[in-house]
Every structure is written in structure tokens, then in C-alpha cells.
Amino acid sequence: MPLEDRGGFPTYWQTFGAGPRKALAVHCSLASSNAWAGVAERLADRITLTAFDMPGHGRSADWTGEGDFLTLATQIAASFIEEPVDLIGHSFGAVVALRLAIAAPDAFRTLTLIEPVLFAATRGESVWDHHLQNDARFGQMLDDGDREAAAEAFTALWGAGVDWRAMSDRNRREVVARIHLIGAGRPALFEDSGGILVPDALESLDMPVLLIRGEASPPIIERIAENIAARLPDVGIATVPGAGHMVPITHPDQTAGLIGVNLDRAA
């Protein structure tokens, strides 16, 4: 698929499967639409899944740094919705999905949130303080211009469990080249620039929602999931044993199975 103007931005996108239900998936930071291939293959007879590359990711155009990254990603995602769909998001993509669902809840049959990183949902808790300390060290590496150290530190916490030195040279170069994009999401994740946590926003989501987390993910993920779930009318939380943050890639069988369960709740 060539680049196409979506939400005013040159965007690459692709579709997977040929199932009767339309679905839209939003990938995590530093990944691309290819991250959904394994999950989509396992749901190919149930859904036709559209996935796009966020700005600066995959084959989409580079992000210029102008405007709010969450808003831009949400506008791109919205451009693919022509009828009610099942919405799936991972990590930062799950925050995009939440922003989109709150803006237009009638557009979605179900909502599946995999490891949402809306850190602001834990503000005032001990996990929030601990995360701020880790983030400060990461930010200092970027300020010092040590992009490789920042990339290694980030993937150690949020990657697929592969040691930095065991990654291919190409993969390491790609992470280093895009590591600045992590900062693009800070207003959304730390300050809730999207207004996801304002009163009555989450409460307005009456579609079936499933939160999926990895058992071995950083502790703040569990608290984010619990705090979001506490405000949703129709929600479940599932934990994938042995999985970390990149559960859709490392555990596609379990992830697809859980998404299928949520699909069944709005048959």
C-alpha cells in the first residue's frame, strides 16, 4: 500500500485477514503495523483487520514534531472508520484507542486494550513515583545525546525480552533512530493531554472492554489496568502468564484468543 493522506498525514496502512467483522488496530511506540501480523493470522477467519503505521514509524512519513502526537495519531485512526468496528490497541496505541473510543463510542463494537501505558492513571501512587525515577534516567540519557543507551534502557523495560546485544544490528539501529519518538507521547501518557481521565469520560464507554496485560510487565501496568477498569461499565481484565509488555508479538496465540473472547461479547 503506498502512502496515503490520512488525517492530514502521509500514512502507510495494510489489512490482514478476510473475516466478516471489521477491526482497527493501533500498534505500540517504536513498532509498526507489522506487529499485528501474528495476532491477525490467528483471527483471519473472524475479522478483517486494518492497521496503520503511526507518524515516524514503519513506512509512514517522519513526524515533524509539530502539534500533539496523540491527537495526530487519533485523527489518522479515525480516518479508517466507515462503519462500527472492533478496536484494538497496544501500549501507546491503547491510549490512542481510548481517546478515539471516548470521542465516538458508537463507532465501536468492542474495545481491547493491551498494556495501556496511561501512566497518569496512577498519579499519587508508589508505582507512579518509581516510574518517574526511571523516566528521569531515560530522559537524561536523551538530553546527554546518548541515544543508544536510552534505546537499550527503554527496550530492557518495555521490549520483547531480548537482550540488547542479542538483537540484530538492523533492529538496534531502528530503535536508536526512533527513540526520540518516546518523548512525543509524554503529554498524553504523563499529563493526560487527551482528557481520558476527566470525570465521566471512561464511564461513557458502554461497549465490552477487555484489558490484557502480561504477567511479567512492569508493576505500573497492573495498576493502570485496575484503575481504568474500575471506571468502565462493562470490563474484564486478563493476564497472560509469562508474558511481558510486548505480549501481542511474543504471545500471539493467547492474545488472539482473548481478543476472540471479547469479540464474542458483542456478536
C-alpha positions, 0 to 999 in steps of 0.5 A, spaced: 500 500 500 503 506 498 502 512 502 496 515 503 493 522 506 490 520 512 488 525 517 492 530 514 498 525 514 502 521 509 500 514 512 502 507 510 496 502 512 495 494 510 489 489 512 490 482 514 485 477 514 478 476 510 473 475 516 466 478 516 467 483 522 471 489 521 477 491 526 482 497 527 488 496 530 493 501 533 500 498 534 505 500 540 511 506 540 517 504 536 513 498 532 509 498 526 503 495 523 507 489 522 506 487 529 499 485 528 501 480 523 501 474 528 495 476 532 491 477 525 493 470 522 490 467 528 483 471 527 483 471 519 477 467 519 473 472 524 475 479 522 478 483 517 483 487 520 486 494 518 492 497 521 496 503 520 503 505 521 503 511 526 507 518 524 515 516 524 514 509 524 514 503 519 513 506 512 509 512 514 512 519 513 517 522 519 513 526 524 515 533 524 514 534 531 509 539 530 502 539 534 500 533 539 502 526 537 496 523 540 491 527 537 495 526 530 495 519 531 487 519 533 485 523 527 489 518 522 485 512 526 479 515 525 480 516 518 479 508 517 472 508 520 466 507 515 462 503 519 462 500 527 468 496 528 472 492 533 478 496 536 484 494 538 490 497 541 497 496 544 501 500 549 501 507 546 496 505 541 491 503 547 491 510 549 490 512 542 484 507 542 481 510 548 481 517 546 478 515 539 473 510 543 471 516 548 470 521 542 465 516 538 463 510 542 458 508 537 463 507 532 465 501 536 463 494 537 468 492 542 474 495 545 481 491 547 486 494 550 493 491 551 498 494 556 495 501 556 501 505 558 496 511 561 501 512 566 497 518 569 492 513 571 496 512 577 498 519 579 499 519 587 501 512 587 508 508 589 508 505 582 507 512 579 513 515 583 518 509 581 516 510 574 518 517 574 525 515 577 526 511 571 523 516 566 528 521 569 534 516 567 531 515 560 530 522 559 537 524 561 540 519 557 536 523 551 538 530 553 546 527 554 545 525 546 546 518 548 541 515 544 543 508 544 543 507 551 536 510 552 534 505 546 537 499 550 534 502 557 527 503 554 527 496 550 530 492 557 523 495 560 518 495 555 521 490 549 520 483 547 525 480 552 531 480 548 537 482 550 540 488 547 546 485 544 542 479 542 538 483 537 540 484 530 544 490 528 538 492 523 533 492 529 538 496 534 539 501 529 531 502 528 530 503 535 536 508 536 533 512 530 526 512 533 527 513 540 526 520 540 519 518 538 518 516 546 518 523 548 512 525 543 507 521 547 509 524 554 503 529 554 498 524 553 501 518 557 504 523 563 499 529 563 493 526 560 493 531 554 487 527 551 482 528 557 481 520 558 481 521 565 476 527 566 470 525 570 465 521 566 469 520 560 471 512 561 464 511 564 461 513 557 464 507 554 458 502 554 461 497 549 465 490 552 472 492 554 477 487 555 484 489 558 490 484 557 496 485 560 502 480 561 504 477 567 511 479 567 510 487 565 512 492 569 508 493 576 505 500 573 501 496 568 497 492 573 495 498 576 493 502 570 489 496 568 485 496 575 484 503 575 481 504 568 477 498 569 474 500 575 471 506 571 468 502 565 461 499 565 462 493 562 470 490 563 474 484 564 481 484 565 486 478 563 493 476 564 497 472 560 502 468 564 509 469 562 508 474 558 511 481 558 509 488 555 510 486 548 505 480 549 501 481 542 508 479 538 511 474 543 504 471 545 500 471 539 496 465 540 493 467 547 492 474 545 488 472 539 484 468 543 482 473 548 481 478 543 476 472 540 473 472 547 471 479 547 469 479 540 464 474 542 461 479 547 458 483 542 456 478 536 
